[in-house]
Amino acid sequence: MIAVTGATGNIGRPLVEILTAAGEAVTAISRNAAELPAGAVHVEADLSDPASLRPAFEGAERLLLLTPGTQFDLPAIVAAAKDAGAERVVLVSSQRVGSRPEEGLGAMEAAVTESGLEWTVLRPGGFASNAYLWAEQIRAERAVAAPFGDVGLPVVDPADIADVAAITLRERGHTGRRYTLTGPAPVSPREQTAAIAAALGEPIEFVEQTRDQALETLSRMWPAEVVEAILKVLGSPNEAERAVSPEIENLTGRPARSFADWARRNTAAFR
Ligand SMILES: NC(=O)c1ccc[n+]([C@@H]2O[C@H](COP(=O)([O-])OP(=O)(O)OC[C@H]3O[C@@H](n4cnc5c(N)ncnc54)[C@H](OP(=O)(O)O)[C@@H]3O)[C@@H](O)[C@H]2O)c1
């Protein structure tokens, strides 16, 4: 059996579908109840309360570990999984662990790499689904306000991360590996806006924000230090963050999905 945390999110939802379609028994874990494919059992548990996770992990020999934020006690979560009989863990980490070592995010990965479990680490770059942040403004005004309009990054489709997660959970040979996951080409916020407009079949105006305007907007959602870290990557990506990784194609045997593809599959959010 495979336990999936973050099971109702951008990665978790397609992952649970892939795993159940492949005939795997899945425990899907999140705080709120959700409709899931047949073959998946939903268990409500809170990642900030590792004791609540112990029964949720019961019987899971493999675990997809995804924690939304850095505030969670990963060693305690991994210990709960191990205690319940887990043998293998696949962690959704972040490209920034490698590309910005000065940020000291490595502890998250150490919780799995030093756990004694078989481990695989996925390091995705920025997600295509971050464009959901623009959904309300697109629906209301057919406009997007965002900073660094012409800085392109190879954003990754969460469906591709789910495909890679499924492969690394189901197949042998990925133990001790760290995979950097990106999309197939850099795409700027202005180009992402154009791709959503094309998918909708309607024009969307792109309004470039200053860095300070973006800081103010994003600080309504996240702590200042998180926003500063995000703006550094969006505004001044380093070589590693601009690079296209071949790992999705290597692992899945087909090219990574484009942002335009993500936009076409997600028009409902922007109508
Ligand atoms: N966005 C990016 O650009 C980016 C880049 C690199 C790495 N990442 C990493 O990717 C992950 C986010 O993945 P995602 O986009 O698939 O997530 P998401 O769509 O935000 O979904 C979060 C999932 O976690 C569950 N959840 C939230 N808080 C929880 C809690 N306290 N206890 C148990 N479950 C909880 C949510 O369900 P409930 O709310 O019902 O609990 C939901 O299923 C994070 O680890 C992030 O660091 C993101």
The ligand as an SDF file (V2000), in Angstrom:
LIG
                    3D

 48 52  0  0  0  0  0  0  0  0999 V2000
    4.5390   25.9440   -5.9380 N   0  0  0  0  0  0  0  0  0  0  0  0
    5.8020   25.8700   -6.3050 C   0  0  0  0  0  0  0  0  0  0  0  0
    6.2710   26.6080   -7.1890 O   0  0  0  0  0  0  0  0  0  0  0  0
    6.7110   24.8540   -5.6490 C   0  0  0  0  0  0  0  0  0  0  0  0
    8.0340   24.7440   -6.0830 C   0  0  0  0  0  0  0  0  0  0  0  0
    8.8630   23.7690   -5.5140 C   0  0  0  0  0  0  0  0  0  0  0  0
    8.3680   22.9420   -4.5160 C   0  0  0  0  0  0  0  0  0  0  0  0
    7.0760   23.0860   -4.1020 N   0  0  0  0  0  0  0  0  0  0  0  0
    6.5760   22.1900   -3.0530 C   0  0  0  0  0  0  0  0  0  0  0  0
    5.4310   21.5060   -3.5160 O   0  0  0  0  0  0  0  0  0  0  0  0
    4.5700   21.2470   -2.4110 C   0  0  0  0  0  0  0  0  0  0  0  0
    3.1620   21.7530   -2.7200 C   0  0  0  0  0  0  0  0  0  0  0  0
    2.5500   20.8120   -3.5820 O   0  0  0  0  0  0  0  0  0  0  0  0
    1.0780   21.0620   -4.1750 P   0  0  0  0  0  0  0  0  0  0  0  0
    1.0940   22.2950   -5.0220 O   0  0  0  0  0  0  0  0  0  0  0  0
    0.6400   19.7810   -4.7750 O   0  0  0  0  0  0  0  0  0  0  0  0
    0.2620   21.3670   -2.8550 O   0  0  0  0  0  0  0  0  0  0  0  0
   -1.1620   22.0730   -2.7530 P   0  0  0  0  0  0  0  0  0  0  0  0
   -1.8720   22.0130   -4.0690 O   0  0  0  0  0  0  0  0  0  0  0  0
   -0.9760   23.3740   -2.0650 O   0  0  0  0  0  0  0  0  0  0  0  0
   -1.9400   21.0660   -1.7860 O   0  0  0  0  0  0  0  0  0  0  0  0
   -1.5930   20.9180   -0.4420 C   0  0  0  0  0  0  0  0  0  0  0  0
   -2.1200   19.5570    0.0100 C   0  0  0  0  0  0  0  0  0  0  0  0
   -1.6800   19.3300    1.3540 O   0  0  0  0  0  0  0  0  0  0  0  0
   -2.8170   19.2080    2.2130 C   0  0  0  0  0  0  0  0  0  0  0  0
   -2.4790   19.8800    3.4680 N   0  0  0  0  0  0  0  0  0  0  0  0
   -2.2550   21.2070    3.6620 C   0  0  0  0  0  0  0  0  0  0  0  0
   -1.9390   21.4290    4.9420 N   0  0  0  0  0  0  0  0  0  0  0  0
   -1.9780   20.2210    5.5770 C   0  0  0  0  0  0  0  0  0  0  0  0
   -1.7670   19.7910    6.9140 C   0  0  0  0  0  0  0  0  0  0  0  0
   -1.4620   20.6560    7.8970 N   0  0  0  0  0  0  0  0  0  0  0  0
   -1.9120   18.4710    7.2080 N   0  0  0  0  0  0  0  0  0  0  0  0
   -2.2460   17.5680    6.2480 C   0  0  0  0  0  0  0  0  0  0  0  0
   -2.4460   17.9130    4.9520 N   0  0  0  0  0  0  0  0  0  0  0  0
   -2.3180   19.2250    4.6280 C   0  0  0  0  0  0  0  0  0  0  0  0
   -3.9590   19.8770    1.4620 C   0  0  0  0  0  0  0  0  0  0  0  0
   -5.2290   19.3640    1.8390 O   0  0  0  0  0  0  0  0  0  0  0  0
   -6.0100   19.9630    3.1360 P   0  0  0  0  0  0  0  0  0  0  0  0
   -5.9430   21.4560    3.0160 O   0  0  0  0  0  0  0  0  0  0  0  0
   -7.3820   19.3760    3.0310 O   0  0  0  0  0  0  0  0  0  0  0  0
   -5.2700   19.4400    4.3310 O   0  0  0  0  0  0  0  0  0  0  0  0
   -3.6290   19.4520    0.0360 C   0  0  0  0  0  0  0  0  0  0  0  0
   -3.9900   18.1070   -0.1720 O   0  0  0  0  0  0  0  0  0  0  0  0
    5.2090   21.9140   -1.1820 C   0  0  0  0  0  0  0  0  0  0  0  0
    5.9780   20.9550   -0.4900 O   0  0  0  0  0  0  0  0  0  0  0  0
    6.1180   22.9430   -1.8190 C   0  0  0  0  0  0  0  0  0  0  0  0
    7.2290   23.2720   -0.9930 O   0  0  0  0  0  0  0  0  0  0  0  0
    6.2370   24.0010   -4.6480 C   0  0  0  0  0  0  0  0  0  0  0  0
  1  2  1  0
  2  3  2  0
  2  4  1  0
  4  5  1  0
  4 48  2  0
  5  6  2  0
  6  7  1  0
  7  8  2  0
  8  9  1  0
  8 48  1  0
  9 10  1  0
  9 46  1  0
 10 11  1  0
 11 12  1  0
 11 44  1  0
 12 13  1  0
 13 14  1  0
 14 15  2  0
 14 16  1  0
 14 17  1  0
 17 18  1  0
 18 19  2  0
 18 20  1  0
 18 21  1  0
 21 22  1  0
 22 23  1  0
 23 24  1  0
 23 42  1  0
 24 25  1  0
 25 26  1  0
 25 36  1  0
 26 27  1  0
 26 35  1  0
 27 28  2  0
 28 29  1  0
 29 30  1  0
 29 35  2  0
 30 31  1  0
 30 32  2  0
 32 33  1  0
 33 34  2  0
 34 35  1  0
 36 37  1  0
 36 42  1  0
 37 38  1  0
 38 39  2  0
 38 40  1  0
 38 41  1  0
 42 43  1  0
 44 45  1  0
 44 46  1  0
 46 47  1  0
M  CHG  2   8   1  16  -1
M  END
$$$$
